[in-house]
Amino acid sequence: MMAVERVAVESPCVKRCRVDPDTGRCEGCLRSIAEIANWTRMSNERRRRVLKRIAAAAPAATET
């Protein structure tokens, strides 16, 4: 029998919500509008993939 994961992967929201018109991503958490809207319906596996993409994009987002 497959084990059910009971603890949800937490949202990366940092309460600095503003969508960049060029990228279509939130400047606070780096998620797309679709990712934000669908977060509560995503599987933990899908949430982890989003977090992995965010981690990879974060250094580039902070470069000036």
PDB file of N, CA, C and O in Angstrom:
ATOM      1  N   MET A   1       0.831  -1.180   0.000  1.00  0.00           N
ATOM      2  CA  MET A   1       0.000   0.000   0.000  1.00  0.00           C
ATOM      3  C   MET A   1       0.881   1.250   0.000  1.00  0.00           C
ATOM      4  O   MET A   1       1.905   1.292   0.682  1.00  0.00           O
ATOM      5  N   MET A   2       0.485   2.254  -0.756  1.00  0.00           N
ATOM      6  CA  MET A   2       1.265   3.475  -0.893  1.00  0.00           C
ATOM      7  C   MET A   2       1.015   4.407   0.293  1.00  0.00           C
ATOM      8  O   MET A   2      -0.129   4.619   0.694  1.00  0.00           O
ATOM      9  N   ALA A   3       2.080   4.951   0.841  1.00  0.00           N
ATOM     10  CA  ALA A   3       1.956   5.890   1.958  1.00  0.00           C
ATOM     11  C   ALA A   3       1.425   7.226   1.458  1.00  0.00           C
ATOM     12  O   ALA A   3       1.832   7.711   0.402  1.00  0.00           O
ATOM     13  N   VAL A   4       0.532   7.805   2.208  1.00  0.00           N
ATOM     14  CA  VAL A   4      -0.041   9.098   1.863  1.00  0.00           C
ATOM     15  C   VAL A   4       0.709  10.175   2.628  1.00  0.00           C
ATOM     16  O   VAL A   4       0.859  10.101   3.848  1.00  0.00           O
ATOM     17  N   GLU A   5       1.175  11.168   1.899  1.00  0.00           N
ATOM     18  CA  GLU A   5       1.890  12.273   2.529  1.00  0.00           C
ATOM     19  C   GLU A   5       0.865  13.233   3.117  1.00  0.00           C
ATOM     20  O   GLU A   5       0.040  13.784   2.388  1.00  0.00           O
ATOM     21  N   ARG A   6       0.911  13.433   4.405  1.00  0.00           N
ATOM     22  CA  ARG A   6      -0.114  14.230   5.079  1.00  0.00           C
ATOM     23  C   ARG A   6       0.283  15.689   5.292  1.00  0.00           C
ATOM     24  O   ARG A   6      -0.590  16.537   5.473  1.00  0.00           O
ATOM     25  N   VAL A   7       1.550  15.994   5.277  1.00  0.00           N
ATOM     26  CA  VAL A   7       2.009  17.365   5.503  1.00  0.00           C
ATOM     27  C   VAL A   7       2.173  18.048   4.150  1.00  0.00           C
ATOM     28  O   VAL A   7       2.940  17.596   3.300  1.00  0.00           O
ATOM     29  N   ALA A   8       1.451  19.125   3.969  1.00  0.00           N
ATOM     30  CA  ALA A   8       1.505  19.849   2.696  1.00  0.00           C
ATOM     31  C   ALA A   8       2.777  20.668   2.588  1.00  0.00           C
ATOM     32  O   ALA A   8       3.280  21.192   3.582  1.00  0.00           O
ATOM     33  N   VAL A   9       3.288  20.771   1.378  1.00  0.00           N
ATOM     34  CA  VAL A   9       4.431  21.642   1.103  1.00  0.00           C
ATOM     35  C   VAL A   9       3.915  23.077   1.209  1.00  0.00           C
ATOM     36  O   VAL A   9       2.951  23.444   0.538  1.00  0.00           O
ATOM     37  N   GLU A  10       4.548  23.872   2.037  1.00  0.00           N
ATOM     38  CA  GLU A  10       4.100  25.240   2.302  1.00  0.00           C
ATOM     39  C   GLU A  10       4.291  26.162   1.100  1.00  0.00           C
ATOM     40  O   GLU A  10       5.176  25.957   0.270  1.00  0.00           O
ATOM     41  N   SER A  11       3.456  27.158   1.032  1.00  0.00           N
ATOM     42  CA  SER A  11       3.536  28.171  -0.016  1.00  0.00           C
ATOM     43  C   SER A  11       4.793  29.030   0.181  1.00  0.00           C
ATOM     44  O   SER A  11       5.176  29.321   1.315  1.00  0.00           O
ATOM     45  N   PRO A  12       5.427  29.430  -0.912  1.00  0.00           N
ATOM     46  CA  PRO A  12       6.598  30.301  -0.801  1.00  0.00           C
ATOM     47  C   PRO A  12       6.232  31.790  -0.694  1.00  0.00           C
ATOM     48  O   PRO A  12       7.109  32.651  -0.762  1.00  0.00           O
ATOM     49  N   CYS A  13       4.962  32.084  -0.530  1.00  0.00           N
ATOM     50  CA  CYS A  13       4.516  33.480  -0.458  1.00  0.00           C
ATOM     51  C   CYS A  13       5.243  34.218   0.666  1.00  0.00           C
ATOM     52  O   CYS A  13       5.359  33.721   1.786  1.00  0.00           O
ATOM     53  N   VAL A  14       5.728  35.417   0.338  1.00  0.00           N
ATOM     54  CA  VAL A  14       6.420  36.252   1.324  1.00  0.00           C
ATOM     55  C   VAL A  14       5.679  37.566   1.554  1.00  0.00           C
ATOM     56  O   VAL A  14       6.228  38.519   2.106  1.00  0.00           O
ATOM     57  N   LYS A  15       4.417  37.596   1.118  1.00  0.00           N
ATOM     58  CA  LYS A  15       3.528  38.752   1.329  1.00  0.00           C
ATOM     59  C   LYS A  15       4.047  40.042   0.687  1.00  0.00           C
ATOM     60  O   LYS A  15       3.819  41.139   1.197  1.00  0.00           O
ATOM     61  N   ARG A  16       4.745  39.889  -0.438  1.00  0.00           N
ATOM     62  CA  ARG A  16       5.179  41.045  -1.236  1.00  0.00           C
ATOM     63  C   ARG A  16       4.656  40.827  -2.649  1.00  0.00           C
ATOM     64  O   ARG A  16       5.429  40.694  -3.598  1.00  0.00           O
ATOM     65  N   CYS A  17       3.348  40.792  -2.772  1.00  0.00           N
ATOM     66  CA  CYS A  17       2.694  40.398  -4.016  1.00  0.00           C
ATOM     67  C   CYS A  17       2.609  41.559  -5.006  1.00  0.00           C
ATOM     68  O   CYS A  17       1.942  42.566  -4.768  1.00  0.00           O
ATOM     69  N   ARG A  18       3.297  41.382  -6.104  1.00  0.00           N
ATOM     70  CA  ARG A  18       3.242  42.337  -7.210  1.00  0.00           C
ATOM     71  C   ARG A  18       3.737  41.598  -8.441  1.00  0.00           C
ATOM     72  O   ARG A  18       4.839  41.050  -8.447  1.00  0.00           O
ATOM     73  N   VAL A  19       2.916  41.587  -9.482  1.00  0.00           N
ATOM     74  CA  VAL A  19       3.272  40.852 -10.691  1.00  0.00           C
ATOM     75  C   VAL A  19       4.096  41.735 -11.616  1.00  0.00           C
ATOM     76  O   VAL A  19       3.693  42.847 -11.958  1.00  0.00           O
ATOM     77  N   ASP A  20       5.243  41.229 -12.011  1.00  0.00           N
ATOM     78  CA  ASP A  20       6.104  41.918 -12.969  1.00  0.00           C
ATOM     79  C   ASP A  20       5.448  41.802 -14.334  1.00  0.00           C
ATOM     80  O   ASP A  20       5.217  40.688 -14.804  1.00  0.00           O
ATOM     81  N   PRO A  21       5.139  42.924 -14.990  1.00  0.00           N
ATOM     82  CA  PRO A  21       4.455  42.864 -16.282  1.00  0.00           C
ATOM     83  C   PRO A  21       5.297  42.225 -17.385  1.00  0.00           C
ATOM     84  O   PRO A  21       4.744  41.719 -18.362  1.00  0.00           O
ATOM     85  N   ASP A  22       6.610  42.239 -17.248  1.00  0.00           N
ATOM     86  CA  ASP A  22       7.481  41.642 -18.266  1.00  0.00           C
ATOM     87  C   ASP A  22       7.576  40.125 -18.135  1.00  0.00           C
ATOM     88  O   ASP A  22       7.595  39.413 -19.140  1.00  0.00           O
ATOM     89  N   THR A  23       7.635  39.628 -16.897  1.00  0.00           N
ATOM     90  CA  THR A  23       7.805  38.190 -16.691  1.00  0.00           C
ATOM     91  C   THR A  23       6.501  37.463 -16.385  1.00  0.00           C
ATOM     92  O   THR A  23       6.395  36.255 -16.597  1.00  0.00           O
ATOM     93  N   GLY A  24       5.504  38.201 -15.883  1.00  0.00           N
ATOM     94  CA  GLY A  24       4.251  37.573 -15.481  1.00  0.00           C
ATOM     95  C   GLY A  24       4.379  36.805 -14.177  1.00  0.00           C
ATOM     96  O   GLY A  24       3.521  35.985 -13.852  1.00  0.00           O
ATOM     97  N   ARG A  25       5.438  37.063 -13.433  1.00  0.00           N
ATOM     98  CA  ARG A  25       5.684  36.368 -12.161  1.00  0.00           C
ATOM     99  C   ARG A  25       5.609  37.357 -10.999  1.00  0.00           C
ATOM    100  O   ARG A  25       5.906  38.543 -11.140  1.00  0.00           O
ATOM    101  N   CYS A  26       5.207  36.830  -9.861  1.00  0.00           N
ATOM    102  CA  CYS A  26       5.158  37.641  -8.649  1.00  0.00           C
ATOM    103  C   CYS A  26       6.584  38.029  -8.271  1.00  0.00           C
ATOM    104  O   CYS A  26       7.477  37.182  -8.270  1.00  0.00           O
ATOM    105  N   GLU A  27       6.798  39.275  -7.956  1.00  0.00           N
ATOM    106  CA  GLU A  27       8.126  39.735  -7.573  1.00  0.00           C
ATOM    107  C   GLU A  27       8.522  39.248  -6.180  1.00  0.00           C
ATOM    108  O   GLU A  27       9.708  39.218  -5.851  1.00  0.00           O
ATOM    109  N   GLY A  28       7.545  38.869  -5.361  1.00  0.00           N
ATOM    110  CA  GLY A  28       7.843  38.370  -4.020  1.00  0.00           C
ATOM    111  C   GLY A  28       8.239  36.908  -3.996  1.00  0.00           C
ATOM    112  O   GLY A  28       9.277  36.550  -3.440  1.00  0.00           O
ATOM    113  N   CYS A  29       7.407  36.052  -4.605  1.00  0.00           N
ATOM    114  CA  CYS A  29       7.659  34.601  -4.513  1.00  0.00           C
ATOM    115  C   CYS A  29       8.111  33.973  -5.826  1.00  0.00           C
ATOM    116  O   CYS A  29       8.463  32.794  -5.854  1.00  0.00           O
ATOM    117  N   LEU A  30       8.107  34.729  -6.899  1.00  0.00           N
ATOM    118  CA  LEU A  30       8.568  34.292  -8.222  1.00  0.00           C
ATOM    119  C   LEU A  30       7.663  33.254  -8.893  1.00  0.00           C
ATOM    120  O   LEU A  30       8.060  32.628  -9.875  1.00  0.00           O
ATOM    121  N   ARG A  31       6.435  33.069  -8.360  1.00  0.00           N
ATOM    122  CA  ARG A  31       5.504  32.153  -9.013  1.00  0.00           C
ATOM    123  C   ARG A  31       4.692  32.899 -10.063  1.00  0.00           C
ATOM    124  O   ARG A  31       4.511  34.115  -9.993  1.00  0.00           O
ATOM    125  N   SER A  32       4.210  32.134 -11.037  1.00  0.00           N
ATOM    126  CA  SER A  32       3.306  32.704 -12.034  1.00  0.00           C
ATOM    127  C   SER A  32       1.919  32.843 -11.408  1.00  0.00           C
ATOM    128  O   SER A  32       1.641  32.260 -10.360  1.00  0.00           O
ATOM    129  N   ILE A  33       1.063  33.610 -12.051  1.00  0.00           N
ATOM    130  CA  ILE A  33      -0.311  33.762 -11.569  1.00  0.00           C
ATOM    131  C   ILE A  33      -0.992  32.392 -11.518  1.00  0.00           C
ATOM    132  O   ILE A  33      -1.707  32.096 -10.560  1.00  0.00           O
ATOM    133  N   ALA A  34      -0.782  31.562 -12.529  1.00  0.00           N
ATOM    134  CA  ALA A  34      -1.387  30.222 -12.556  1.00  0.00           C
ATOM    135  C   ALA A  34      -0.886  29.374 -11.384  1.00  0.00           C
ATOM    136  O   ALA A  34      -1.670  28.660 -10.758  1.00  0.00           O
ATOM    137  N   GLU A  35       0.406  29.446 -11.086  1.00  0.00           N
ATOM    138  CA  GLU A  35       0.955  28.679  -9.967  1.00  0.00           C
ATOM    139  C   GLU A  35       0.363  29.151  -8.645  1.00  0.00           C
ATOM    140  O   GLU A  35       0.060  28.336  -7.774  1.00  0.00           O
ATOM    141  N   ILE A  36       0.199  30.449  -8.492  1.00  0.00           N
ATOM    142  CA  ILE A  36      -0.395  31.001  -7.272  1.00  0.00           C
ATOM    143  C   ILE A  36      -1.849  30.549  -7.154  1.00  0.00           C
ATOM    144  O   ILE A  36      -2.277  30.087  -6.096  1.00  0.00           O
ATOM    145  N   ALA A  37      -2.599  30.683  -8.235  1.00  0.00           N
ATOM    146  CA  ALA A  37      -4.016  30.336  -8.222  1.00  0.00           C
ATOM    147  C   ALA A  37      -4.263  28.852  -7.984  1.00  0.00           C
ATOM    148  O   ALA A  37      -5.257  28.481  -7.360  1.00  0.00           O
ATOM    149  N   ASN A  38      -3.375  28.009  -8.473  1.00  0.00           N
ATOM    150  CA  ASN A  38      -3.567  26.563  -8.380  1.00  0.00           C
ATOM    151  C   ASN A  38      -2.844  25.904  -7.213  1.00  0.00           C
ATOM    152  O   ASN A  38      -2.954  24.691  -7.032  1.00  0.00           O
ATOM    153  N   TRP A  39      -2.108  26.672  -6.419  1.00  0.00           N
ATOM    154  CA  TRP A  39      -1.272  26.108  -5.364  1.00  0.00           C
ATOM    155  C   TRP A  39      -2.036  25.149  -4.451  1.00  0.00           C
ATOM    156  O   TRP A  39      -1.537  24.063  -4.154  1.00  0.00           O
ATOM    157  N   THR A  40      -3.215  25.519  -4.009  1.00  0.00           N
ATOM    158  CA  THR A  40      -3.947  24.680  -3.056  1.00  0.00           C
ATOM    159  C   THR A  40      -4.427  23.376  -3.681  1.00  0.00           C
ATOM    160  O   THR A  40      -4.735  22.429  -2.956  1.00  0.00           O
ATOM    161  N   ARG A  41      -4.497  23.303  -4.996  1.00  0.00           N
ATOM    162  CA  ARG A  41      -4.934  22.086  -5.674  1.00  0.00           C
ATOM    163  C   ARG A  41      -3.768  21.243  -6.174  1.00  0.00           C
ATOM    164  O   ARG A  41      -3.978  20.126  -6.646  1.00  0.00           O
ATOM    165  N   MET A  42      -2.546  21.755  -6.080  1.00  0.00           N
ATOM    166  CA  MET A  42      -1.365  21.028  -6.568  1.00  0.00           C
ATOM    167  C   MET A  42      -0.989  19.906  -5.612  1.00  0.00           C
ATOM    168  O   MET A  42      -1.191  20.001  -4.401  1.00  0.00           O
ATOM    169  N   SER A  43      -0.442  18.850  -6.179  1.00  0.00           N
ATOM    170  CA  SER A  43       0.132  17.782  -5.358  1.00  0.00           C
ATOM    171  C   SER A  43       1.430  18.304  -4.745  1.00  0.00           C
ATOM    172  O   SER A  43       2.008  19.277  -5.229  1.00  0.00           O
ATOM    173  N   ASN A  44       1.877  17.652  -3.685  1.00  0.00           N
ATOM    174  CA  ASN A  44       3.153  18.031  -3.080  1.00  0.00           C
ATOM    175  C   ASN A  44       4.294  17.879  -4.081  1.00  0.00           C
ATOM    176  O   ASN A  44       5.238  18.670  -4.074  1.00  0.00           O
ATOM    177  N   GLU A  45       4.211  16.874  -4.934  1.00  0.00           N
ATOM    178  CA  GLU A  45       5.248  16.678  -5.952  1.00  0.00           C
ATOM    179  C   GLU A  45       5.307  17.881  -6.893  1.00  0.00           C
ATOM    180  O   GLU A  45       6.388  18.387  -7.192  1.00  0.00           O
ATOM    181  N   ARG A  46       4.159  18.330  -7.350  1.00  0.00           N
ATOM    182  CA  ARG A  46       4.110  19.488  -8.243  1.00  0.00           C
ATOM    183  C   ARG A  46       4.597  20.743  -7.516  1.00  0.00           C
ATOM    184  O   ARG A  46       5.316  21.554  -8.101  1.00  0.00           O
ATOM    185  N   ARG A  47       4.218  20.908  -6.259  1.00  0.00           N
ATOM    186  CA  ARG A  47       4.673  22.061  -5.476  1.00  0.00           C
ATOM    187  C   ARG A  47       6.197  22.062  -5.360  1.00  0.00           C
ATOM    188  O   ARG A  47       6.830  23.113  -5.469  1.00  0.00           O
ATOM    189  N   ARG A  48       6.783  20.889  -5.138  1.00  0.00           N
ATOM    190  CA  ARG A  48       8.242  20.800  -5.047  1.00  0.00           C
ATOM    191  C   ARG A  48       8.911  21.188  -6.364  1.00  0.00           C
ATOM    192  O   ARG A  48       9.973  21.811  -6.359  1.00  0.00           O
ATOM    193  N   ARG A  49       8.303  20.828  -7.482  1.00  0.00           N
ATOM    194  CA  ARG A  49       8.869  21.223  -8.782  1.00  0.00           C
ATOM    195  C   ARG A  49       8.823  22.737  -8.940  1.00  0.00           C
ATOM    196  O   ARG A  49       9.764  23.336  -9.459  1.00  0.00           O
ATOM    197  N   VAL A  50       7.736  23.357  -8.496  1.00  0.00           N
ATOM    198  CA  VAL A  50       7.635  24.828  -8.546  1.00  0.00           C
ATOM    199  C   VAL A  50       8.720  25.438  -7.663  1.00  0.00           C
ATOM    200  O   VAL A  50       9.403  26.372  -8.082  1.00  0.00           O
ATOM    201  N   LEU A  51       8.883  24.922  -6.454  1.00  0.00           N
ATOM    202  CA  LEU A  51       9.905  25.450  -5.540  1.00  0.00           C
ATOM    203  C   LEU A  51      11.309  25.278  -6.107  1.00  0.00           C
ATOM    204  O   LEU A  51      12.165  26.145  -5.930  1.00  0.00           O
ATOM    205  N   LYS A  52      11.541  24.172  -6.780  1.00  0.00           N
ATOM    206  CA  LYS A  52      12.854  23.936  -7.398  1.00  0.00           C
ATOM    207  C   LYS A  52      13.112  24.971  -8.498  1.00  0.00           C
ATOM    208  O   LYS A  52      14.217  25.504  -8.601  1.00  0.00           O
ATOM    209  N   ARG A  53      12.099  25.254  -9.317  1.00  0.00           N
ATOM    210  CA  ARG A  53      12.238  26.263 -10.367  1.00  0.00           C
ATOM    211  C   ARG A  53      12.495  27.637  -9.753  1.00  0.00           C
ATOM    212  O   ARG A  53      13.333  28.399 -10.233  1.00  0.00           O
ATOM    213  N   ILE A  54      11.758  27.938  -8.682  1.00  0.00           N
ATOM    214  CA  ILE A  54      11.946  29.222  -8.000  1.00  0.00           C
ATOM    215  C   ILE A  54      13.373  29.350  -7.462  1.00  0.00           C
ATOM    216  O   ILE A  54      14.000  30.399  -7.605  1.00  0.00           O
ATOM    217  N   ALA A  55      13.881  28.290  -6.847  1.00  0.00           N
ATOM    218  CA  ALA A  55      15.245  28.308  -6.297  1.00  0.00           C
ATOM    219  C   ALA A  55      16.258  28.539  -7.406  1.00  0.00           C
ATOM    220  O   ALA A  55      17.234  29.265  -7.212  1.00  0.00           O
ATOM    221  N   ALA A  56      16.041  27.934  -8.562  1.00  0.00           N
ATOM    222  CA  ALA A  56      16.965  28.109  -9.671  1.00  0.00           C
ATOM    223  C   ALA A  56      16.876  29.517 -10.255  1.00  0.00           C
ATOM    224  O   ALA A  56      17.869  30.052 -10.747  1.00  0.00           O
ATOM    225  N   ALA A  57      15.684  30.115 -10.202  1.00  0.00           N
ATOM    226  CA  ALA A  57      15.479  31.452 -10.782  1.00  0.00           C
ATOM    227  C   ALA A  57      15.855  32.569  -9.796  1.00  0.00           C
ATOM    228  O   ALA A  57      16.159  33.684 -10.221  1.00  0.00           O
ATOM    229  N   ALA A  58      15.839  32.289  -8.520  1.00  0.00           N
ATOM    230  CA  ALA A  58      16.064  33.331  -7.516  1.00  0.00           C
ATOM    231  C   ALA A  58      17.368  34.087  -7.679  1.00  0.00           C
ATOM    232  O   ALA A  58      17.353  35.316  -7.607  1.00  0.00           O
ATOM    233  N   PRO A  59      18.511  33.417  -7.898  1.00  0.00           N
ATOM    234  CA  PRO A  59      19.752  34.191  -8.057  1.00  0.00           C
ATOM    235  C   PRO A  59      19.672  35.157  -9.243  1.00  0.00           C
ATOM    236  O   PRO A  59      20.154  36.285  -9.146  1.00  0.00           O
ATOM    237  N   ALA A  60      19.084  34.742 -10.336  1.00  0.00           N
ATOM    238  CA  ALA A  60      18.970  35.606 -11.515  1.00  0.00           C
ATOM    239  C   ALA A  60      18.024  36.762 -11.248  1.00  0.00           C
ATOM    240  O   ALA A  60      18.229  37.861 -11.764  1.00  0.00           O
ATOM    241  N   ALA A  61      16.995  36.530 -10.452  1.00  0.00           N
ATOM    242  CA  ALA A  61      16.019  37.579 -10.152  1.00  0.00           C
ATOM    243  C   ALA A  61      16.601  38.662  -9.261  1.00  0.00           C
ATOM    244  O   ALA A  61      16.134  39.801  -9.292  1.00  0.00           O
ATOM    245  N   THR A  62      17.599  38.336  -8.477  1.00  0.00           N
ATOM    246  CA  THR A  62      18.165  39.318  -7.545  1.00  0.00           C
ATOM    247  C   THR A  62      19.376  40.045  -8.128  1.00  0.00           C
ATOM    248  O   THR A  62      19.885  40.981  -7.510  1.00  0.00           O
ATOM    249  N   GLU A  63      19.842  39.634  -9.297  1.00  0.00           N
ATOM    250  CA  GLU A  63      20.981  40.327  -9.913  1.00  0.00           C
ATOM    251  C   GLU A  63      20.552  41.682 -10.428  1.00  0.00           C
ATOM    252  O   GLU A  63      19.457  41.827 -10.972  1.00  0.00           O
ATOM    253  N   THR A  64      21.403  42.671 -10.259  1.00  0.00           N
ATOM    254  CA  THR A  64      21.102  44.016 -10.764  1.00  0.00           C
ATOM    255  C   THR A  64      22.236  44.540 -11.585  1.00  0.00           C
ATOM    256  O   THR A  64      22.165  45.659 -12.094  1.00  0.00           O
TER     257      THR A  64
END
